[in-house]
Amino acid sequence: MKRIVAIVLLLVLCVSPLVAEYVPYTQDEFPQWSIKLRRAETLMFGALPITLGVTSLSYAAALSFGASRMYDDTFKDSMAVIGIAGTLALVVAIADYIIGEMQD
């Protein structure tokens, strides 16, 4: 049964690009706010790995220079670093939005 399902799925995946016709998006297909929201989402989640690395390295450097920990629990400590990185990624997305609005 699994083999039959796998063969059918492979056939559908192989044949569908040959049958489907690509239709490009038009300028007025999506509202402007959804395009801006999608750009902000992409920037935020794209900046998250960078801000997470910078935040964790900065926190580790601060700890090695003698700063005290934020929490005694390791999980809470890690969640605080992730929260700071997420906030920084959100700031990057908001800054891009503000810069884009000032240029228009």
MOGI-V30448 format. One line per field, one symbol per residue. ss: DSSP state (A for helix, B for strand, O for the rest). psi: psi as a letter, one per 20 degrees, with the letter a starting at -180 (. if undefined). burial: + if it has 9 or more other ideal C-beta (glycine too) atoms within 8 Angstrom, else -. A space follows every 50 residues. Layout:
# MOGI-V30448
ss=???
psi=???
burial=???
This chain:
# MOGI-V30448
ss=OAAAAAAAAAAAAAAAAAAOOOOOOOOOOOOAAAAAAAAAAAAAAAAAAA AAAAAAAAAAAAAAOOOOOOOOOAAAAAAAAAAAAAAAAAAAAAAAAAAA AAAO
psi=ghhggggggggghhhhhhhqppoqqrhjhqqhhhghghghgggghhighg hgggghhgghghhhjjqqqgqhphghghhgghggghghhhhgggghgggh hhh.
burial=----------------------------------++--+++-++--++-- ++-+++--+---+------------++--+++-+++-+++-+++-++--+ ----
